[in-house]
């Protein structure tokens, strides 16, 4: 096989892979960010139940700068700002914006009479 034919083969292979979407970072959507909350049966803070929030990254890539909706959120238990901090009107930054690796779990706790409906507002993805 000549060098020109080999180069054509490589270019053709590359075009087929790109056309099929192979090699492209997979799309991640909000459903890939699993947010579960568990009410403690034993812990309270100032008379309010304590909630464990477990965030799992089910995206095929690592996510970072995860922001959750947190408008009007309040807790009677102080939350470590490295875990969850208000970053803008209605948004809270998770894990100081650090990476949440594929299938990893991140947990923070808060105390409130009712469960707060956290939902992802935005994030960045990085695929290796």
N, CA and C atoms as a LAMMPS dump frame, in Angstrom:
ITEM: TIMESTEP
0
ITEM: NUMBER OF ATOMS
384
ITEM: BOX BOUNDS ff ff ff
-5.0000000000000000e+02 5.0000000000000000e+02
-5.0000000000000000e+02 5.0000000000000000e+02
-5.0000000000000000e+02 5.0000000000000000e+02
ITEM: ATOMS id mol type element x y z
1 1 1 N 0.857 -1.176 0
2 1 2 C 0 0 0
3 1 3 C 0.9 1.234 0
4 2 1 N 0.601 2.153 -0.871
5 2 2 C 1.409 3.359 -0.946
6 2 3 C 1.049 4.3 0.197
7 3 1 N 1.908 5.268 0.408
8 3 2 C 1.684 6.253 1.482
9 3 3 C 0.419 7.053 1.187
10 4 1 N 0.191 7.424 -0.053
11 4 2 C -1.004 8.206 -0.399
12 4 3 C -2.274 7.406 -0.101
13 5 1 N -2.283 6.115 -0.442
14 5 2 C -3.457 5.283 -0.156
15 5 3 C -3.654 5.138 1.349
16 6 1 N -2.565 4.974 2.088
17 6 2 C -2.664 4.854 3.536
18 6 3 C -3.241 6.128 4.145
19 7 1 N -2.757 7.294 3.678
20 7 2 C -3.281 8.575 4.174
21 7 3 C -4.762 8.71 3.851
22 8 1 N -5.179 8.299 2.654
23 8 2 C -6.6 8.343 2.284
24 8 3 C -7.424 7.429 3.184
25 9 1 N -6.884 6.262 3.475
26 9 2 C -7.574 5.33 4.36
27 9 3 C -7.766 5.95 5.745
28 10 1 N -6.722 6.561 6.28
29 10 2 C -6.791 7.192 7.604
30 10 3 C -7.82 8.324 7.592
31 11 1 N -7.801 9.158 6.569
32 11 2 C -8.762 10.269 6.468
33 11 3 C -10.179 9.731 6.364
34 12 1 N -10.391 8.714 5.537
35 12 2 C -11.718 8.123 5.384
36 12 3 C -12.201 7.534 6.711
37 13 1 N -11.32 6.81 7.397
38 13 2 C -11.682 6.238 8.698
39 13 3 C -12.064 7.341 9.683
40 14 1 N -11.275 8.409 9.741
41 14 2 C -11.55 9.525 10.638
42 14 3 C -12.913 10.145 10.318
43 15 1 N -13.206 10.345 9.037
44 15 2 C -14.493 10.943 8.654
45 15 3 C -15.667 10.038 9.033
46 16 1 N -15.506 8.748 8.904
47 16 2 C -16.579 7.817 9.285
48 16 3 C -16.815 7.872 10.793
49 17 1 N -15.732 7.867 11.551
50 17 2 C -15.86 7.917 13.012
51 17 3 C -16.527 9.21 13.446
52 18 1 N -16.122 10.34 12.897
53 18 2 C -16.715 11.627 13.267
54 18 3 C -18.168 11.684 12.831
55 19 1 N -18.48 11.189 11.637
56 19 2 C -19.866 11.229 11.142
57 19 3 C -20.793 10.409 12.024
58 20 1 N -20.291 9.316 12.595
59 20 2 C -21.113 8.481 13.475
60 20 3 C -21.193 9.046 14.881
61 21 1 N -20.388 10.055 15.171
62 21 2 C -20.41 10.628 16.508
63 21 3 C -19.436 9.959 17.464
64 22 1 N -18.696 8.977 16.972
65 22 2 C -17.717 8.322 17.823
66 22 3 C -16.594 9.32 18.114
67 23 1 N -16.046 9.236 19.291
68 23 2 C -14.951 10.121 19.643
69 23 3 C -15.428 11.472 20.144
70 24 1 N -16.71 11.737 20.061
71 24 2 C -17.258 12.99 20.562
72 24 3 C -17.636 12.801 22.026
73 25 1 N -17.503 13.863 22.848
74 25 2 C -17.943 13.702 24.223
75 25 3 C -19.44 13.444 24.269
76 26 1 N -19.886 12.511 25.084
77 26 2 C -21.319 12.233 25.155
78 26 3 C -22.058 13.414 25.771
79 27 1 N -23.281 13.584 25.341
80 27 2 C -24.1 14.619 25.939
81 27 3 C -24.504 14.178 27.33
82 28 1 N -24.456 15.1 28.246
83 28 2 C -24.949 14.852 29.592
84 28 3 C -26.162 15.745 29.769
85 29 1 N -27.132 15.256 30.501
86 29 2 C -28.291 16.094 30.769
87 29 3 C -28.608 16.044 32.254
88 30 1 N -29.571 16.838 32.663
89 30 2 C -29.885 16.946 34.087
90 30 3 C -30.31 15.623 34.702
91 31 1 N -30.862 14.719 33.898
92 31 2 C -31.259 13.416 34.426
93 31 3 C -30.039 12.57 34.813
94 32 1 N -28.859 12.935 34.293
95 32 2 C -27.634 12.22 34.645
96 32 3 C -27.096 12.624 36.02
97 33 1 N -27.643 13.7 36.568
98 33 2 C -27.265 14.15 37.902
99 33 3 C -28.36 13.667 38.851
100 34 1 N -28.08 12.595 39.55
101 34 2 C -29.068 11.997 40.453
102 34 3 C -28.961 12.662 41.823
103 35 1 N -30.062 13.26 42.279
104 35 2 C -30.096 13.918 43.586
105 35 3 C -31.135 13.208 44.44
106 36 1 N -30.651 12.557 45.482
107 36 2 C -31.539 11.854 46.412
108 36 3 C -31.372 12.477 47.791
109 37 1 N -32.46 12.468 48.536
110 37 2 C -32.417 13.012 49.889
111 37 3 C -32.992 12.006 50.865
112 38 1 N -32.305 11.884 51.993
113 38 2 C -32.718 10.942 53.018
114 38 3 C -32.868 11.716 54.327
115 39 1 N -34.024 11.583 54.931
116 39 2 C -34.295 12.238 56.209
117 39 3 C -33.743 11.38 57.338
118 40 1 N -32.936 11.988 58.191
119 40 2 C -32.387 11.264 59.332
120 40 3 C -33.499 10.946 60.324
121 41 1 N -33.461 9.751 60.83
122 41 2 C -34.457 9.349 61.835
123 41 3 C -33.993 9.702 63.244
124 42 1 N -32.723 10.068 63.398
125 42 2 C -32.2 10.31 64.744
126 42 3 C -31.643 11.717 64.952
127 43 1 N -31.172 12.38 63.903
128 43 2 C -30.535 13.685 64.075
129 43 3 C -31.523 14.823 63.816
130 44 1 N -31.401 15.87 64.639
131 44 2 C -32.151 17.106 64.421
132 44 3 C -31.216 18.278 64.674
133 45 1 N -31.603 19.436 64.168
134 45 2 C -30.863 20.674 64.403
135 45 3 C -31.89 21.772 64.691
136 46 1 N -31.852 22.256 65.917
137 46 2 C -32.803 23.279 66.357
138 46 3 C -34.243 22.849 66.103
139 47 1 N -34.513 21.577 66.382
140 47 2 C -35.866 21.052 66.261
141 47 3 C -36.271 20.609 64.868
142 48 1 N -35.41 20.809 63.888
143 48 2 C -35.717 20.41 62.505
144 48 3 C -34.981 19.129 62.145
145 49 1 N -35.61 18.271 61.346
146 49 2 C -34.912 17.062 60.9
147 49 3 C -33.722 17.402 60.006
148 50 1 N -32.729 16.541 60.049
149 50 2 C -31.535 16.688 59.213
150 50 3 C -31.718 15.834 57.966
151 51 1 N -31.386 16.409 56.833
152 51 2 C -31.502 15.732 55.538
153 51 3 C -30.114 15.517 54.957
154 52 1 N -29.838 14.296 54.497
155 52 2 C -28.619 14.002 53.741
156 52 3 C -28.963 14.115 52.261
157 53 1 N -28.202 14.926 51.546
158 53 2 C -28.372 15.069 50.098
159 53 3 C -27.238 14.289 49.441
160 54 1 N -27.595 13.31 48.624
161 54 2 C -26.607 12.472 47.944
162 54 3 C -26.697 12.744 46.449
163 55 1 N -25.639 13.305 45.91
164 55 2 C -25.582 13.635 44.488
165 55 3 C -24.672 12.617 43.816
166 56 1 N -25.185 11.939 42.79
167 56 2 C -24.401 10.962 42.043
168 56 3 C -24.28 11.43 40.599
169 57 1 N -23.057 11.398 40.096
170 57 2 C -22.808 11.755 38.704
171 57 3 C -22.958 10.511 37.835
172 58 1 N -24.082 10.398 37.136
173 58 2 C -24.315 9.278 36.231
174 58 3 C -23.989 9.625 34.78
175 59 1 N -23.397 10.772 34.575
176 59 2 C -22.944 11.166 33.238
177 59 3 C -21.731 10.311 32.877
178 60 1 N -21.483 10.125 31.6
179 60 2 C -20.337 9.342 31.155
180 60 3 C -19.026 10.105 31.302
181 61 1 N -19.112 11.356 31.707
182 61 2 C -17.926 12.2 31.872
183 61 3 C -17.927 12.824 33.265
184 62 1 N -16.783 13.371 33.635
185 62 2 C -16.662 14.109 34.886
186 62 3 C -17.377 15.444 34.739
187 63 1 N -18.064 15.869 35.794
188 63 2 C -18.696 17.192 35.77
189 63 3 C -18.008 18.089 36.795
190 64 1 N -18.068 19.375 36.556
191 64 2 C -17.528 20.341 37.497
192 64 3 C -18.377 21.601 37.448
193 65 1 N -18.187 22.448 38.431
194 65 2 C -18.974 23.673 38.57
195 65 3 C -20.477 23.389 38.558
196 66 1 N -20.864 22.349 39.279
197 66 2 C -22.281 22.007 39.374
198 66 3 C -23.004 23.058 40.206
199 67 1 N -24.051 23.617 39.624
200 67 2 C -24.904 24.585 40.323
201 67 3 C -26.29 23.983 40.486
202 68 1 N -26.817 24.091 41.699
203 68 2 C -28.169 23.642 41.984
204 68 3 C -29.062 24.85 42.221
205 69 1 N -30.328 24.707 41.854
206 69 2 C -31.292 25.735 42.192
207 69 3 C -31.503 25.742 43.692
208 70 1 N -31.417 26.923 44.307
209 70 2 C -31.576 26.99 45.769
210 70 3 C -32.293 28.272 46.202
211 71 1 N -33.13 28.806 45.342
212 71 2 C -33.873 30.027 45.684
213 71 3 C -34.716 29.776 46.931
214 72 1 N -34.608 30.671 47.891
215 72 2 C -35.348 30.605 49.168
216 72 3 C -34.974 29.401 50.029
217 73 1 N -33.838 28.786 49.761
218 73 2 C -33.378 27.666 50.577
219 73 3 C -32.811 28.199 51.891
220 74 1 N -33.119 27.513 52.968
221 74 2 C -32.512 27.859 54.255
222 74 3 C -32.353 26.592 55.082
223 75 1 N -31.388 26.638 55.987
224 75 2 C -31.097 25.499 56.847
225 75 3 C -30.849 26.01 58.255
226 76 1 N -31.355 25.276 59.253
227 76 2 C -31.064 25.634 60.638
228 76 3 C -29.728 25.047 61.08
229 77 1 N -29.119 24.237 60.238
230 77 2 C -27.779 23.699 60.484
231 77 3 C -26.825 24.389 59.514
232 78 1 N -25.685 24.839 60.014
233 78 2 C -24.705 25.491 59.153
234 78 3 C -24.159 24.469 58.156
235 79 1 N -24.109 24.875 56.882
236 79 2 C -23.581 24.01 55.821
237 79 3 C -22.171 24.47 55.494
238 80 1 N -21.252 23.541 55.436
239 80 2 C -19.874 23.847 55.064
240 80 3 C -19.891 24.512 53.682
241 81 1 N -19.385 25.753 53.57
242 81 2 C -19.421 26.44 52.271
243 81 3 C -18.587 25.76 51.19
244 82 1 N -17.675 24.866 51.565
245 82 2 C -16.935 24.095 50.56
246 82 3 C -17.83 23.028 49.942
247 83 1 N -18.943 22.702 50.612
248 83 2 C -19.871 21.698 50.095
249 83 3 C -21.015 22.322 49.315
250 84 1 N -21.567 23.41 49.835
251 84 2 C -22.676 24.098 49.164
252 84 3 C -22.644 25.552 49.58
253 85 1 N -22.59 26.434 48.592
254 85 2 C -22.555 27.865 48.868
255 85 3 C -23.391 28.597 47.815
256 86 1 N -24.128 29.6 48.256
257 86 2 C -24.899 30.398 47.305
258 86 3 C -23.928 31.149 46.414
259 87 1 N -24.115 31.058 45.1
260 87 2 C -23.169 31.687 44.171
261 87 3 C -23.814 32.801 43.354
262 88 1 N -25.113 32.788 43.238
263 88 2 C -25.821 33.851 42.539
264 88 3 C -27.283 33.791 42.953
265 89 1 N -28.074 34.7 42.462
266 89 2 C -29.495 34.72 42.828
267 89 3 C -30.158 33.417 42.386
268 90 1 N -30.502 32.591 43.344
269 90 2 C -31.194 31.35 43.031
270 90 3 C -30.317 30.173 42.717
271 91 1 N -28.993 30.328 42.787
272 91 2 C -28.097 29.222 42.473
273 91 3 C -27.083 28.98 43.566
274 92 1 N -26.745 27.708 43.793
275 92 2 C -25.737 27.325 44.774
276 92 3 C -24.691 26.441 44.105
277 93 1 N -23.44 26.687 44.425
278 93 2 C -22.321 25.917 43.883
279 93 3 C -22.043 24.721 44.777
280 94 1 N -21.889 23.553 44.176
281 94 2 C -21.637 22.304 44.888
282 94 3 C -20.143 21.989 44.873
283 95 1 N -19.615 21.545 46.011
284 95 2 C -18.244 21.024 46.098
285 95 3 C -17.205 22.044 45.646
286 96 1 N -17.459 23.322 45.937
287 96 2 C -16.519 24.384 45.556
288 96 3 C -16.264 24.423 44.048
289 97 1 N -17.15 23.827 43.265
290 97 2 C -16.967 23.768 41.818
291 97 3 C -16.03 22.66 41.365
292 98 1 N -15.518 21.885 42.315
293 98 2 C -14.563 20.82 41.985
294 98 3 C -15.238 19.67 41.246
295 99 1 N -14.401 18.788 40.722
296 99 2 C -14.856 17.643 39.925
297 99 3 C -15.758 16.705 40.712
298 100 1 N -16.785 16.213 40.027
299 100 2 C -17.566 15.07 40.489
300 100 3 C -17.333 14.004 39.43
301 101 1 N -16.53 13.022 39.774
302 101 2 C -16.133 12.01 38.812
303 101 3 C -17.288 11.058 38.499
304 102 1 N -17.158 10.336 37.403
305 102 2 C -18.189 9.406 36.949
306 102 3 C -18.518 8.415 38.066
307 103 1 N -19.79 8.27 38.339
308 103 2 C -20.337 7.359 39.362
309 103 3 C -19.953 7.735 40.792
310 104 1 N -19.296 8.861 40.972
311 104 2 C -18.956 9.254 42.339
312 104 3 C -20.169 9.88 43.019
313 105 1 N -20.133 9.843 44.336
314 105 2 C -21.204 10.415 45.136
315 105 3 C -20.641 11.583 45.937
316 106 1 N -21.463 12.605 46.094
317 106 2 C -21.101 13.757 46.915
318 106 3 C -22.253 13.99 47.88
319 107 1 N -21.932 14.19 49.161
320 107 2 C -22.975 14.293 50.183
321 107 3 C -22.813 15.573 50.983
322 108 1 N -23.931 16.255 51.21
323 108 2 C -23.967 17.348 52.176
324 108 3 C -25.261 17.224 52.967
325 109 1 N -25.3 17.878 54.107
326 109 2 C -26.485 17.807 54.96
327 109 3 C -27.02 19.203 55.24
328 110 1 N -28.309 19.25 55.502
329 110 2 C -28.96 20.488 55.937
330 110 3 C -30.101 20.112 56.867
331 111 1 N -30.639 21.099 57.559
332 111 2 C -31.753 20.851 58.475
333 111 3 C -32.906 21.777 58.117
334 112 1 N -34.061 21.171 57.947
335 112 2 C -35.259 21.921 57.598
336 112 3 C -36.478 21.07 57.921
337 113 1 N -37.582 21.731 58.204
338 113 2 C -38.806 20.991 58.498
339 113 3 C -39.26 20.191 57.271
340 114 1 N -38.991 20.723 56.081
341 114 2 C -39.382 20.035 54.85
342 114 3 C -38.173 19.854 53.935
343 115 1 N -38.265 18.875 53.059
344 115 2 C -37.211 18.611 52.086
345 115 3 C -37.222 19.699 51.015
346 116 1 N -36.033 20.22 50.688
347 116 2 C -35.924 21.244 49.642
348 116 3 C -35.748 20.551 48.287
349 117 1 N -36.457 21.001 47.24
350 117 2 C -36.375 20.336 45.924
351 117 3 C -35.181 20.798 45.077
352 118 1 N -33.985 20.35 45.428
353 118 2 C -32.79 20.724 44.665
354 118 3 C -32.874 20.164 43.242
355 119 1 N -32.521 20.996 42.265
356 119 2 C -32.464 20.591 40.858
357 119 3 C -31.21 21.212 40.228
358 120 1 N -30.567 20.503 39.298
359 120 2 C -29.397 21.078 38.626
360 120 3 C -29.773 22.293 37.785
361 121 1 N -28.969 23.344 37.903
362 121 2 C -29.136 24.522 37.045
363 121 3 C -28.124 24.532 35.903
364 122 1 N -26.944 24.009 36.181
365 122 2 C -25.908 23.996 35.154
366 122 3 C -24.644 23.358 35.653
367 123 1 N -23.776 22.998 34.735
368 123 2 C -22.499 22.364 35.044
369 123 3 C -21.655 22.345 33.781
370 124 1 N -20.403 22.015 33.936
371 124 2 C -19.504 21.809 32.805
372 124 3 C -19.132 20.334 32.791
373 125 1 N -18.801 19.815 31.62
374 125 2 C -18.345 18.426 31.533
375 125 3 C -16.94 18.39 30.966
376 126 1 N -16.205 17.391 31.388
377 126 2 C -14.874 17.155 30.843
378 126 3 C -14.694 15.652 30.663
379 127 1 N -14.334 15.261 29.458
380 127 2 C -14.139 13.841 29.156
381 127 3 C -12.676 13.599 28.836
382 128 1 N -12.154 12.527 29.37
383 128 2 C -10.745 12.199 29.12
384 128 3 C -10.614 11.372 27.869
